[in-house]
Amino acid sequence: MAKKFFTLKEVKLNNNCPECYSNNGLQLTFKQQFVENAFYKAITEETTQSMSCSTCNTDIFPVRWTDEIERVVAYQKRAAKPKPKSLKLKTLAWVLIVLDLLIIAGVVLFAMGVFG
C-alpha cells in the first residue's frame, strides 16, 4: 500500500527564521495523506505540516518555533481546509465483488435445487 501526501496549501510567512533571522524565507506547507493500492484510492483525514527556510535551506521543526510563528501556524491551519475523506474502488475491486456475488448466487441456486 502506497501512502503519499499531496500539497493542500503553501504559505510564505513574514516571520523571522529561528536559524538565520531572515524575515522573507519561511514557507509553511500543509499536506494531506493519499493512499493507493491495487483495489482502491482513498484520501484520508490525516494532515501534516512542515516549515522550511529558503534563505538558509533549513527545515524548521516545531521545537524551534517562536510564539509568533506558532500563532501564525495555528491561524493558517484553520484556514487550510482539508479535502473530505473519500474512497474510490478500482476496476479489480469491482471485478472481485461481481465474481463473489455470482458465486454466492450460484451456491444459493444449487442449494435450492434449481441446478442439479
N, C-alpha and C positions, 0 to 999 in steps of 0.2 A: 504494500500500500504506500503510495507516494503522498507525503504530506508536504504541501507547498504553501507559500504565503504570497498574496498579491497585495499591491500597494493601494490602500484606501485613500490616503491623504499625505501630502508632503507640505511642510510649512517651514519657511525661513523665519528664524527668530532674530530679534534685535538685541537679545540679552548678551552679556559678556560671557565669553567662553571661560570656563573654570581653569583651563590649561594655558591658553595663550592670551587671554583677556581681550581678544578681538571682539567687536560687537557686530560684525557683519558676516560671520561664517557659520553660525549654528543652524542646523537643519534638523527638524523633527519629522520622523516618518512613522505612520501608523499602517500596520499590515493586518490582514485577516487570513485565517487558515482555509486552505482549499485541499480537499482530499480526493484522490482519484485512484481507482483500481480497475480491474477487468469488468466488474459488474456495475459500478456506479460512479458518478461525480457528485461531490457534496461540498457545500460551503458551510463551515461550522461557525459557532459563535465566538470562538477563540480569536482574540486580537492581541497583537504585540505592539510595542512602541520602541523606537530606538532614536538616539540623538548622536549626531556627529558634527565635527567642525571641519569645514572645507579649508580654513586658513592653516590650521596646524595638522590636518589629516588625522584626527584622533576621534575614536568613538568615546562619547561621554556617557558613562554609566550612571544610574540613578544615585549612587552613593556620593557622587561629586556634584550633584545638582545643588544650586543655591535655593533659598526660599522663593526668590523671584522666578527662577526657572520652574520650580515646582508649581507655582501658581499659573504660569503660562501653559504648562503641560496639562494641568487639570482643566483649564478653560478649553484648550484645543481638543482634549479628549472628549469633552461634552459636545463639541462642535462636529467631531468626526463620527458620523452615523454609520455603523457597520451595516453591511448588506444583510438581509434576512436569511436565516438558516434555510437551506434548501437541499433537495436530493433529486437527482435525475438518473433513472435507470438506463443502462446502455443496452444495446441490442442483445448481447449474450445473456443478460439477466432476463429479458423478455422471452427469449427462446427457451430458457430453462423453466420459466414459470408456465409457459404454454405446454411444454412437454410433460411437466408434472401434472398439470390439470388433465391432459389426455390420458396419462397412465392411471390416475385416480378414477376417471370416468370409466375406463376400460375394466378396472378391477370391480367397481360397483356394478356395472352391467353384467359382468361374468358371474358375480355373486348372486345377482337377481335372476340368473338363468336366461338372460337374453342371448348370450353367446354360449354355446356349449354343446 
